[in-house]
């Protein structure tokens, strides 16, 4: 065989080896890609629900972090000494609410005792936040029908409670370090917290009534 033929043979052998290596590397990469319709792309899959819950908690933690520096103005606003208590209540009111909403709406568990305990905690923390934040209060709180007035089940009242807590947490006043405070946003903080106090108290009383009915023989 001539030298030219041997050279071409070596080149072809090298190319074949390179192609084989590329194919071997591509195989595991292809295996890692989830096929359409698999559990990895199914939003109802428990693993994906867990990822979504963790992402939701990260978002809430971001808001919690921003709440550590509530804005103060000369005439109103939180004192520096109150910041640790404000931070704790801001975090806990969200966690208790999330646990309660998960039990009722995700797991379909309406436990009067759990509802009584959770709403009592939420009511206490919301009332304390109103005092410690010391933001201006509305001239008149908009009438919010209670669960008893509406003659509705607890789920509707709990959904409204969650909506008020979410509105409070997402107030832009907790997401800025501006020295100039927006009075309207500050008043909205108080409005949402006052609504939370009212709704949580109403729900707690209705849960107590439901617990008494369930104890009857």
N, CA and C of each residue as an Amber inpcrd file, in Angstrom:
protein
   651
   0.8510000  -1.2010000   0.0000000   0.0000000   0.0000000   0.0000000
   0.8870000   1.2520000   0.0000000   0.5140000   2.2470000  -0.7930000
   1.3220000   3.4530000  -0.9340000   1.2130000   4.3210000   0.3010000
   2.1960000   5.2650000   0.4160000   2.1620000   6.1850000   1.5540000
   0.8950000   7.0560000   1.5260000   0.4700000   7.4560000   0.3510000
  -0.7400000   8.2960000   0.2330000  -1.9700000   7.5600000   0.7530000
  -2.0590000   6.2730000   0.3950000  -3.2090000   5.4700000   0.8540000
  -3.2060000   5.3230000   2.3660000  -2.0050000   5.1150000   2.9440000
  -1.9070000   4.9810000   4.3960000  -2.3080000   6.2780000   5.1050000
  -1.9290000   7.4100000   4.5240000  -2.2780000   8.6990000   5.1260000
  -3.7910000   8.9040000   5.1410000  -4.4230000   8.6040000   4.0000000
  -5.8890000   8.7340000   3.9420000  -6.5800000   7.7920000   4.9230000
  -6.0280000   6.5980000   5.1090000  -6.6070000   5.6290000   6.0250000
  -6.5550000   6.1530000   7.4580000  -5.3890000   6.7770000   7.8040000
  -5.2720000   7.3510000   9.1480000  -6.2950000   8.4650000   9.3620000
  -6.4790000   9.3370000   8.3630000  -7.4300000  10.4480000   8.4760000
  -8.8570000   9.9430000   8.6780000  -9.2110000   8.9220000   7.8600000
 -10.5570000   8.3530000   7.9850000 -10.7670000   7.7170000   9.3540000
  -9.7240000   7.0610000   9.8800000  -9.8210000   6.4200000  11.1970000
 -10.0340000   7.4580000  12.2840000  -9.3000000   8.5950000  12.2030000
  -9.4420000   9.6650000  13.1930000 -10.8470000  10.2540000  13.1560000
 -11.3380000  10.5220000  11.9180000 -12.6870000  11.0880000  11.7750000
 -13.7420000  10.1560000  12.3560000 -13.5700000   8.8580000  12.0850000
 -14.5460000   7.8840000  12.6000000 -14.5490000   7.8860000  14.1240000
 -13.3630000   8.0220000  14.7420000 -13.2640000   8.0500000  16.2010000
 -13.9340000   9.2790000  16.7890000 -13.7280000  10.4260000  16.1270000
 -14.3460000  11.6600000  16.5980000 -15.8600000  11.5630000  16.5400000
 -16.3950000  11.0350000  15.4300000 -17.8460000  10.8830000  15.2690000
 -18.4140000   9.9690000  16.3480000 -17.6860000   8.8700000  16.6600000
 -18.1460000   7.9400000  17.6750000 -18.2090000   8.6000000  19.0410000
 -17.1770000   9.4080000  19.3650000 -17.1610000  10.1090000  20.6570000
 -18.3350000  11.0740000  20.7660000 -18.5900000  11.8290000  19.6750000
 -19.7030000  12.7780000  19.6780000 -21.0330000  12.0740000  19.8900000
 -21.2050000  10.9180000  19.2360000 -22.4470000  10.1580000  19.3960000
 -22.6100000   9.6770000  20.8350000 -21.4980000   9.2260000  21.4580000
 -21.5590000   8.7490000  22.8350000 -21.9040000   9.8750000  23.8080000
 -21.4000000  11.0850000  23.5400000 -21.7100000  12.2350000  24.3890000
 -23.1370000  12.7100000  24.2040000 -23.6480000  12.6090000  22.9890000
 -24.9950000  13.1020000  22.6950000 -26.0740000  12.2190000  23.3000000
 -25.7950000  10.9280000  23.4460000 -26.8050000   9.9920000  23.9400000
 -27.3080000  10.3390000  25.3320000 -26.4040000  10.5250000  26.3360000
 -26.9320000  10.8760000  27.6690000 -27.6130000  12.2240000  27.7140000
 -27.1680000  13.2010000  26.8900000 -27.8150000  14.5050000  26.8640000
 -29.2420000  14.3850000  26.3650000 -29.4220000  13.5590000  25.3450000
 -30.7690000  13.3670000  24.8080000 -31.6650000  12.6820000  25.8280000
 -31.0520000  11.7710000  26.6060000 -31.8500000  11.0470000  27.5960000
 -32.3160000  11.9640000  28.7200000 -31.5620000  13.0580000  28.9610000
 -31.9240000  13.9660000  30.0410000 -33.0690000  14.8800000  29.6750000
 -33.3570000  15.0420000  28.4050000 -34.4190000  15.9540000  28.0020000
 -35.7820000  15.3230000  28.2330000 -36.6690000  15.9600000  29.0000000
 -37.9910000  15.3740000  29.2470000 -38.8390000  15.3770000  27.9920000
 -39.4700000  14.2620000  27.7360000 -40.3690000  14.1640000  26.5790000
 -41.6710000  14.8590000  26.9070000 -42.3360000  15.4190000  25.8700000
 -43.6180000  16.1020000  26.1130000 -44.6180000  15.1730000  26.7730000
 -45.3270000  15.6900000  27.7950000 -46.3550000  14.8960000  28.4520000
 -45.8540000  14.0520000  29.5970000 -44.5350000  14.0920000  29.8850000
 -44.0040000  13.3160000  30.9920000 -44.2980000  14.0390000  32.2940000
 -44.1490000  13.3300000  33.4580000 -44.4020000  13.9820000  34.7420000
 -43.5820000  15.2340000  34.9790000 -42.3970000  15.3220000  34.3380000
 -41.5450000  16.4900000  34.5470000 -42.1830000  17.7580000  33.9930000
 -43.1200000  17.6170000  33.0750000 -43.7930000  18.7880000  32.5200000
 -45.2520000  18.8650000  32.9510000 -45.6430000  18.0000000  33.8850000
 -47.0240000  17.9480000  34.3480000 -47.1730000  18.8350000  35.5840000
 -47.9750000  19.9190000  35.5240000 -48.1140000  20.8120000  36.6740000
 -48.7780000  20.1520000  37.8690000 -49.4870000  19.0190000  37.6480000
 -50.1450000  18.3220000  38.7460000 -49.2360000  17.3160000  39.4300000
 -48.0220000  17.1210000  38.8840000 -47.0850000  16.1810000  39.4700000
 -46.6160000  16.7150000  40.8280000 -46.5820000  15.8720000  41.8860000
 -46.1830000  16.3540000  43.2240000 -44.8340000  17.0440000  43.2430000
 -43.8810000  16.5340000  42.4580000 -42.5530000  17.1560000  42.4380000
 -42.6210000  18.5770000  41.9030000 -43.4280000  18.7830000  40.8500000
 -43.5610000  20.1180000  40.2860000 -44.3220000  21.0500000  41.2190000
 -45.3090000  20.5050000  41.9280000 -46.0430000  21.3110000  42.8980000
 -45.1130000  21.7640000  44.0170000 -44.1960000  20.8700000  44.4180000
 -43.2320000  21.2310000  45.4560000 -42.3280000  22.3570000  44.9750000
 -41.8800000  22.2750000  43.7020000 -41.0440000  23.3340000  43.1390000
 -41.7960000  24.6610000  43.1120000 -43.0910000  24.6040000  42.7320000
 -43.8960000  25.8250000  42.6720000 -44.0640000  26.4280000  44.0640000
 -44.2670000  25.5640000  45.0810000 -44.4220000  26.0560000  46.4430000
 -43.1470000  26.7240000  46.9380000 -41.9840000  26.1210000  46.5850000
 -40.7150000  26.7010000  47.0020000 -40.4860000  28.0470000  46.3240000
 -40.8820000  28.1350000  45.0520000 -40.7410000  29.4070000  44.3420000
 -41.6310000  30.4660000  44.9740000 -42.8440000  30.0460000  45.3740000
 -43.7650000  30.9870000  46.0180000 -43.1910000  31.4790000  47.3410000
 -42.5760000  30.5620000  48.1040000 -41.9910000  30.9470000  49.3670000
 -40.8020000  31.8790000  49.1760000 -40.0250000  31.6620000  48.0870000
 -38.9070000  32.5640000  47.8170000 -39.4190000  33.9740000  47.5500000
 -40.5470000  34.0680000  46.8260000 -41.1250000  35.3840000  46.5630000
 -41.5760000  36.0450000  47.8670000 -42.1930000  35.2400000  48.7470000
 -42.6510000  35.7850000  50.0110000 -41.4630000  36.1930000  50.8860000
 -40.3640000  35.3850000  50.8270000 -39.1800000  35.7190000  51.6070000
 -38.5760000  37.0330000  51.1330000 -38.6700000  37.3010000  49.8270000
 -38.1610000  38.5690000  49.2990000 -38.9270000  39.7300000  49.9180000
 -40.2430000  39.5710000  50.0020000 -41.0620000  40.6270000  50.5910000
 -40.7910000  40.7480000  52.0830000 -40.5690000  39.5980000  52.7370000
 -40.2540000  39.6430000  54.1540000 -38.9800000  40.4460000  54.3940000
 -37.9650000  40.2090000  53.5690000 -36.7040000  40.9110000  53.7090000
 -36.8710000  42.4070000  53.5560000 -37.7150000  42.8140000  52.6130000
 -37.9280000  44.2400000  52.3930000 -38.7190000  44.8830000  53.5250000
 -39.4490000  44.0410000  54.2820000 -40.2590000  44.6050000  55.3660000
 -39.4130000  44.9690000  56.5730000 -38.1480000  44.6090000  56.5550000
 -37.3130000  44.8540000  57.7290000 -36.9900000  46.3340000  57.9030000
 -37.2630000  47.1520000  56.8930000 -36.9750000  48.5840000  56.9790000
 -38.2210000  49.4040000  56.6390000 -39.2860000  49.2850000  57.4320000
 -40.4770000  50.0930000  57.1610000 -40.1340000  51.5740000  57.2140000
 -40.8250000  52.3560000  56.4180000 -40.5220000  53.7740000  56.3150000
 -41.1670000  54.5560000  57.4610000 -40.4400000  55.5330000  57.9590000
 -40.9640000  56.3630000  59.0460000 -40.9600000  57.8300000  58.6230000
 -41.9890000  58.5210000  59.0650000 -42.0610000  59.9560000  58.8550000
 -42.2000000  60.6240000  60.2200000 -41.9290000  61.8870000  60.2870000
 -41.8990000  62.5720000  61.5820000 -43.2090000  62.4110000  62.3510000
 -44.3320000  62.4790000  61.6560000 -45.6310000  62.4570000  62.3280000
 -46.1540000  61.0500000  62.5860000 -45.6990000  60.0670000  61.8170000
 -46.1620000  58.6960000  62.0210000 -45.1810000  57.7120000  61.3970000
 -45.3440000  56.4550000  61.7470000 -44.4330000  55.4170000  61.2630000
 -43.8240000  54.6510000  62.4200000 -43.2000000  53.4940000  62.1410000
 -42.6860000  52.6260000  63.2110000 -41.4430000  53.1880000  63.8860000
 -41.3510000  52.9530000  65.1830000 -40.1460000  53.2720000  65.9380000
 -39.1060000  52.1800000  65.6830000 -37.8410000  52.5410000  65.7630000
 -36.7670000  51.5710000  65.5110000 -36.8510000  50.3770000  66.4550000
 -37.2640000  50.6200000  67.6990000 -37.3410000  49.5400000  68.6820000
 -38.3950000  48.4970000  68.3240000 -39.3580000  48.8660000  67.4870000
 -40.4460000  47.9650000  67.1230000 -40.1090000  47.0910000  65.9060000
 -38.9970000  47.3510000  65.2350000 -38.6880000  46.6450000  63.9820000
 -38.5810000  45.1260000  64.1420000 -37.9350000  44.5990000  65.1960000
 -37.8850000  43.1330000  65.3340000 -39.2710000  42.5040000  65.4490000
 -40.1610000  43.1370000  66.2380000 -41.5220000  42.6130000  66.3870000
 -42.3010000  42.7310000  65.0860000 -42.1180000  43.8340000  64.3750000
 -42.7860000  44.0230000  63.0840000 -42.3500000  42.9600000  62.0990000
 -41.0440000  42.7050000  62.0440000 -40.5100000  41.7010000  61.1260000
 -41.0740000  40.3150000  61.4280000 -41.1010000  39.9620000  62.7180000
 -41.6280000  38.6510000  63.1080000 -43.1000000  38.5120000  62.7270000
 -43.9030000  39.5280000  63.0370000 -45.3340000  39.4640000  62.7380000
 -45.5730000  39.4570000  61.2240000 -44.7690000  40.2230000  60.4870000
 -44.9050000  40.2750000  59.0310000 -44.6600000  38.8950000  58.4280000
 -43.6520000  38.1960000  58.9450000 -43.3240000  36.8650000  58.4300000
 -44.3580000  35.8260000  58.8700000 -44.6790000  35.8280000  60.1590000
 -45.5520000  34.7910000  60.7020000 -46.9730000  34.8750000  60.1600000
 -47.4720000  36.0810000  59.9500000 -48.8430000  36.2070000  59.4690000
 -48.9800000  35.5790000  58.0860000 -47.9040000  35.6520000  57.2940000
 -47.9200000  35.0190000  55.9690000 -47.8330000  33.5010000  56.0750000
 -46.9550000  33.0210000  56.9410000 -46.7710000  31.5770000  57.0730000
 -48.0160000  30.8920000  57.6230000 -48.6290000  31.4970000  58.6360000
 -49.8530000  30.9230000  59.2090000 -50.9730000  30.9320000  58.1710000
 -51.0940000  32.0300000  57.4400000 -52.1130000  32.1280000  56.3900000
 -51.8790000  31.0810000  55.3140000 -50.6340000  30.9140000  54.8940000
 -50.3260000  29.9480000  53.8280000 -50.6490000  28.5170000  54.2650000
 -50.2890000  28.1790000  55.4970000 -50.5870000  26.8350000  56.0100000
 -52.0930000  26.5890000  56.0660000 -52.8330000  27.6010000  56.4990000
 -54.2860000  27.4560000  56.6040000 -54.9250000  27.3240000  55.2340000
 -54.5160000  28.1510000  54.2810000 -55.0780000  28.0970000  52.9350000
 -54.7330000  26.7800000  52.2390000 -53.5400000  26.2750000  52.4910000
 -53.1240000  25.0010000  51.8980000 -53.9960000  23.8690000  52.4290000
 -54.2490000  23.8870000  53.7440000 -55.0800000  22.8360000  54.3520000
 -56.5000000  22.8610000  53.8060000 -57.0720000  24.0540000  53.7050000
 -58.4850000  24.1760000  53.3090000 -58.6720000  23.9930000  51.8070000
 -57.8480000  24.6630000  51.0070000 -58.0920000  24.6800000  49.5660000
 -57.3140000  23.6120000  48.7990000 -56.0990000  23.2770000  49.2440000
 -55.3170000  22.2600000  48.5360000 -55.6430000  20.8630000  49.0300000
 -55.8260000  20.7140000  50.3530000 -56.0850000  19.3890000  50.9260000
 -57.5560000  19.1790000  51.2920000 -58.3840000  20.2100000  51.1300000
 -59.8210000  20.1150000  51.3910000 -60.1060000  19.6640000  52.8170000
 -59.3520000  20.2210000  53.7680000 -59.5310000  19.9010000  55.1830000
 -60.0520000  21.1400000  55.9000000 -61.3020000  21.0770000  56.3610000
 -61.9010000  22.1780000  57.1150000 -61.9780000  21.7400000  58.5710000
 -60.9220000  22.0330000  59.3120000 -60.8230000  21.6430000  60.7200000
 -61.0890000  22.8770000  61.5760000 -62.2330000  22.9230000  62.2730000
 -62.5620000  24.1060000  63.0670000 -61.4720000  24.4830000  64.0660000
 -60.8450000  23.4810000  64.6720000 -59.8040000  23.7750000  65.6690000
 -58.5920000  24.4370000  65.0220000 -58.1850000  23.9490000  63.8630000
 -57.0640000  24.5660000  63.1590000 -57.4160000  25.9900000  62.7410000
 -58.6450000  26.1740000  62.2550000 -59.0810000  27.5010000  61.8120000
 -59.1300000  28.4640000  62.9950000 -59.6420000  27.9870000  64.1360000
 -59.6980000  28.8300000  65.3250000 -58.3050000  29.2680000  65.7690000
 -57.3820000  28.3320000  65.8000000 -56.0150000  28.6420000  66.2420000
 -55.3240000  29.5980000  65.2660000 -55.4500000  29.3170000  63.9630000
 -54.7660000  30.1290000  62.9580000 -55.3260000  31.5480000  62.9090000
 -56.6500000  31.6750000  62.9050000 -57.2460000  33.0120000  62.8050000
 -57.0080000  33.8350000  64.0710000 -56.9350000  33.1690000  65.2290000
 -56.6190000  33.8900000  66.4610000 -55.2050000  34.4620000  66.3830000
 -54.2760000  33.6680000  65.8480000 -52.8930000  34.1300000  65.6930000
 -52.8200000  35.2720000  64.6870000 -53.5130000  35.1140000  63.5610000
 -53.5180000  36.1590000  62.5290000 -54.1170000  37.4490000  63.0760000
 -55.2260000  37.3400000  63.8090000 -55.8930000  38.5150000  64.3800000
 -54.9620000  39.2450000  65.3420000 -54.2740000  38.4890000  66.1930000
 -53.3630000  39.0880000  67.1710000 -52.2150000  39.8270000  66.4790000
 -51.6140000  39.1780000  65.4800000 -50.4610000  39.7840000  64.7940000
 -50.8790000  40.9910000  63.9530000 -52.0360000  40.9070000  63.3240000
 -52.5060000  42.0460000  62.5230000 -52.7710000  43.2580000  63.4060000
 -53.3950000  43.0250000  64.5580000 -53.6730000  44.1280000  65.4910000
 -52.3720000  44.7490000  65.9930000 -51.3750000  43.9050000  66.2560000
 -50.0940000  44.4130000  66.7440000 -49.3450000  45.1700000  65.6440000
 -49.4710000  44.7100000  64.4170000 -48.8420000  45.4160000  63.2950000
 -49.4450000  46.8060000  63.1190000 -50.7540000  46.9010000  63.2980000
 -51.4020000  48.2150000  63.1910000 -50.7830000  49.1790000  64.1980000
 -50.6030000  48.6990000  65.4280000 -50.0440000  49.5490000  66.4890000
 -48.5750000  49.8810000  66.2220000 -47.7850000  48.8570000  65.8960000
 -46.3370000  49.0540000  65.7590000 -45.9520000  49.8160000  64.4950000
 -46.6700000  49.5920000  63.4000000 -46.3610000  50.3280000  62.1760000
 -46.7550000  51.8010000  62.3130000 -47.8290000  52.0230000  63.0550000
 -48.2730000  53.3990000  63.3590000 -48.4960000  54.2370000  62.1040000
 -49.0300000  53.6030000  61.0650000 -49.3700000  54.3450000  59.8530000
 -50.7510000  54.9730000  60.0320000 -51.0670000  55.9980000  59.2580000
 -52.3820000  56.6510000  59.3950000 -53.5180000  55.6860000  59.0750000
 -54.6100000  55.8210000  59.7850000 -55.7670000  54.9440000  59.5850000
 -56.7900000  55.6290000  58.6870000 -57.5960000  54.8520000  57.9870000
 -58.6270000  55.4510000  57.1310000 -59.6910000  56.1440000  57.9690000
 -60.3230000  57.1440000  57.3980000 -61.3940000  57.8490000  58.1110000
 -62.5380000  56.8930000  58.4440000 -62.8080000  55.9960000  57.4850000
 -63.8770000  55.0340000  57.6890000 -63.5320000  53.7570000  56.9470000
 -63.5890000  52.6450000  57.6640000 -63.2800000  51.3530000  57.0490000
 -64.4540000  50.8890000  56.2110000 -64.1620000  50.5060000  54.9800000
 -65.2010000  50.0260000  54.0790000 -65.8670000  48.8000000  54.6720000
 -67.1800000  48.7880000  54.6140000 -67.9460000  47.6810000  55.1840000
 -67.5990000  46.3880000  54.4640000 -67.1550000  45.4050000  55.2300000
 -66.8210000  44.0920000  54.6880000 -67.7650000  43.0680000  55.2820000
 -68.6140000  42.4600000  54.4740000 -69.5560000  41.4660000  55.0150000
 -68.8190000  40.3370000  55.7020000 -69.2880000  39.9610000  56.8690000
 -68.6750000  38.8420000  57.5780000 -69.2340000  37.5340000  57.0490000
 -68.5780000  36.4570000  57.4400000 -69.0320000  35.1380000  56.9860000
 -70.4540000  34.8670000  57.4500000 -70.7820000  35.3170000  58.6750000
 -72.1280000  35.0790000  59.1970000 -73.1590000  35.8830000  58.4280000
 -72.8380000  37.1350000  58.1090000 -73.7620000  37.9830000  57.3810000
 -74.0630000  37.4310000  55.9940000 -73.0470000  36.8470000  55.3900000
 -73.2280000  36.3200000  54.0440000 -73.8790000  34.9440000  54.0420000
 -73.9360000  34.3210000  55.2210000 -74.4620000  32.9650000  55.3350000
 -73.7460000  32.0400000  54.3550000 -72.4430000  32.2210000  54.2490000
 -71.6310000  31.4110000  53.3350000 -70.7530000  30.4830000  54.1460000
 -70.1390000  29.5010000  53.4680000 -69.2580000  28.6070000  54.1970000
 -67.9380000  29.3150000  54.4800000 -67.1050000  28.6540000  55.2590000
 -65.8620000  29.2620000  55.6930000 -64.8950000  29.5120000  54.5440000
 -65.0190000  28.7410000  53.4810000 -64.0630000  28.8850000  52.3800000
 -64.1070000  30.2830000  51.7590000 -65.2890000  30.8130000  51.5710000
 -65.4040000  32.1340000  50.9740000 -64.7930000  33.1950000  51.8810000
 -65.0810000  33.1020000  53.1830000 -64.5290000  34.0670000  54.1350000
 -63.0110000  33.9380000  54.2160000 -62.5040000  32.7060000  54.1840000
 -61.0620000  32.4940000  54.2440000 -60.3730000  33.0380000  52.9960000
 -61.0260000  32.9060000  51.8530000 -60.4570000  33.4440000  50.6170000
 -60.3390000  34.9630000  50.7030000 -61.3310000  35.6150000  51.3060000
 -61.2760000  37.0750000  51.4650000 -60.1910000  37.4690000  52.4580000
 -60.0390000  36.6670000  53.5010000 -58.9790000  36.9320000  54.4760000
 -57.6080000  36.8370000  53.8100000 -57.4120000  35.7890000  53.0340000
 -56.1420000  35.6170000  52.3230000 -55.8910000  36.7810000  51.3670000
 -56.9420000  37.2390000  50.6890000 -56.7970000  38.3580000  49.7630000
 -56.3490000  39.6310000  50.4710000 -56.8650000  39.8630000  51.6760000
 -56.4710000  41.0580000  52.4290000 -55.0310000  40.9590000  52.9100000
 -54.6160000  39.7570000  53.3090000 -53.2300000  39.5700000  53.7560000
 -52.2630000  39.7490000  52.5910000 -52.6110000  39.1870000  51.4470000
 -51.7630000  39.3340000  50.2610000 -51.6700000  40.8010000  49.8530000
 -52.7830000  41.5170000  49.9170000 -52.7840000  42.9400000  49.5790000
 -51.8650000  43.7130000  50.5190000 -51.9150000  43.3930000  51.7990000
 -51.0490000  44.0460000  52.7850000 -49.5760000  43.7720000  52.4970000
 -49.2520000  42.4950000  52.2640000 -47.8540000  42.0890000  52.0430000
 -47.2760000  42.7290000  50.7870000 -48.0980000  42.8480000  49.7520000
 -47.6130000  43.3600000  48.4650000 -47.6640000  44.8830000  48.3470000
 -48.0000000  45.5610000  49.4310000 -48.0210000  47.0210000  49.3850000
 -46.6330000  47.5490000  49.0130000 -46.5300000  48.4110000  48.0110000
 -45.2190000  48.9170000  47.5770000 -44.4290000  49.6290000  48.6720000
 -45.0870000  50.0170000  49.7290000 -44.3820000  50.7260000  50.7970000
 -43.3280000  49.8450000  51.4520000 -43.4990000  48.4980000  51.3590000
 -42.5330000  47.5730000  51.9260000 -41.4230000  47.2080000  50.9360000
 -41.5030000  47.7370000  49.7330000 -40.5500000  47.3610000  48.6950000
 -39.7200000  48.5480000  48.2170000 -39.5810000  49.5410000  49.0530000
 -38.8330000  50.7290000  48.6610000 -38.1440000  51.3300000  49.8720000
 -37.0540000  51.9990000  49.6350000 -36.3270000  52.6920000  50.6980000
 -36.4770000  54.2040000  50.5640000 -37.4920000  54.6480000  49.8200000
 -37.6880000  56.0770000  49.6280000 -37.9350000  56.7790000  50.9620000
 -37.3640000  57.9670000  51.0820000 -37.5530000  58.7330000  52.3100000
 -38.9030000  59.4530000  52.3200000 -39.4090000  59.7370000  51.1310000
 -40.7170000  60.3900000  51.0300000 -41.7940000  59.3090000  50.9980000
 -42.6620000  59.3110000  51.9840000 -43.6680000  58.2600000  52.1200000
 -44.9430000  58.6540000  51.3980000 -45.4990000  57.7060000  50.6790000
 -46.7840000  57.9080000  50.0310000 -47.8760000  57.6750000  51.0730000
 -48.5670000  58.7260000  51.4560000 -49.5780000  58.6310000  52.5140000
 -50.7090000  57.6900000  52.1350000 -51.0700000  57.6550000  50.8550000
 -52.1510000  56.7750000  50.4090000 -51.7760000  55.3050000  50.6060000
 -50.5120000  54.9650000  50.2830000 -50.0670000  53.5850000  50.4640000
 -49.9900000  53.2330000  51.9450000 -49.5390000  54.1720000  52.7590000
 -49.4490000  53.9300000  54.1930000 -50.8370000  53.6950000  54.7910000
 -51.8010000  54.4760000  54.3410000 -53.1720000  54.3030000  54.8120000
 -53.7430000  52.9610000  54.3550000 -53.3580000  52.5410000  53.1540000
 -53.8300000  51.2440000  52.6400000 -53.3060000  50.0990000  53.4980000
 -52.0880000  50.2340000  54.0350000 -51.5490000  49.2310000  54.9520000
 -52.4870000  49.0660000  56.1470000 -52.8690000  50.1850000  56.7510000
 -53.7700000  50.1420000  57.9100000 -55.1360000  49.5830000  57.5280000
 -55.6260000  49.9740000  56.3600000 -56.9360000  49.4880000  55.9060000
 -56.9370000  47.9750000  55.7500000 -55.9020000  47.4490000  55.1020000
 -55.8170000  45.9950000  54.9040000 -55.7060000  45.2640000  56.2370000
 -54.8920000  45.7830000  57.1420000 -54.7170000  45.1260000  58.4360000
 -55.9960000  45.1870000  59.2670000 -56.7190000  46.2900000  59.2120000
 -57.9820000  46.3920000  59.9360000 -59.0050000  45.4060000  59.3820000
 -58.9810000  45.2130000  58.0670000 -59.8680000  44.2190000  57.4430000
 -59.4830000  42.8140000  57.8700000 -58.1750000  42.5570000  57.9580000
 -57.6960000  41.2490000  58.4160000 -58.1640000  40.9770000  59.8410000
 -58.0710000  41.9660000  60.7080000 -58.5240000  41.8080000  62.0920000
 -60.0180000  41.4820000  62.1260000 -60.7890000  42.2110000  61.3500000
 -62.2360000  42.0190000  61.3440000 -62.6210000  40.6400000  60.8020000
 -62.0330000  40.2640000  59.6770000 -62.3710000  38.9800000  59.0570000
 -61.8940000  37.8040000  59.9060000 -60.6820000  37.8780000  60.4250000
 -60.1520000  36.7660000  61.2130000 -60.9790000  36.5550000  62.4770000
 -61.4240000  37.6560000  63.1050000 -62.2750000  37.5240000  64.2830000
 -63.6090000  36.8870000  63.9500000 -64.1990000  37.2890000  62.8230000
 -65.4810000  36.7280000  62.4040000 -65.3510000  35.2430000  62.0710000
 -64.2890000  34.8950000  61.3470000 -64.0790000  33.4900000  60.9660000
 -63.8330000  32.6380000  62.2100000 -63.0470000  33.1570000  63.1420000
 -62.7660000  32.4090000  64.3680000 -64.0550000  32.1050000  65.1290000
 -64.9410000  33.0830000  65.2440000 -66.2060000  32.8680000  65.9590000
 -67.0840000  31.8460000  65.2360000 -67.0650000  31.8860000  63.8960000
 -67.8700000  30.9180000  63.1630000 -67.2830000  29.5140000  63.3020000
 -65.9640000  29.4170000  63.3410000 -65.3210000  28.1160000  63.5370000
 -65.6350000  27.5640000  64.9230000 -65.6850000  28.4490000  65.9170000
 -66.0560000  28.0210000  67.2730000 -67.4780000  27.4590000  67.2900000
 -68.3880000  28.1220000  66.5750000 -69.7690000  27.6440000  66.4970000
 -69.8330000  26.2900000  65.7990000 -69.0470000  26.1400000  64.7360000
 -69.0150000  24.8790000  64.0060000 -68.4580000  23.7600000  64.8770000
 -67.4520000  24.0650000  65.6860000 -66.8700000  23.0660000  66.5810000
 -67.8980000  22.6090000  67.6110000 -68.7140000  23.5220000  68.1170000
 -69.7480000  23.1580000  69.0930000 -70.7910000  22.2440000  68.4520000
 -71.1450000  22.5350000  67.2200000 -72.1360000  21.7000000  66.5250000
 -71.5920000  20.2910000  66.3100000 -70.3070000  20.1850000  65.9660000
 -69.7120000  18.8770000  65.7130000 -69.5850000  18.0540000  66.9800000
 -69.5380000  18.6990000  68.1540000 -69.4390000  17.9670000  69.4180000
 -70.7610000  17.3700000  69.8580000 -71.8510000  17.8900000  69.3250000
 -73.1640000  17.3880000  69.7310000 -73.3400000  15.9430000  69.3130000
 -73.9490000  15.1290000  70.1710000 -74.1600000  13.7050000  69.8320000
 -75.1870000  13.5360000  68.7200000
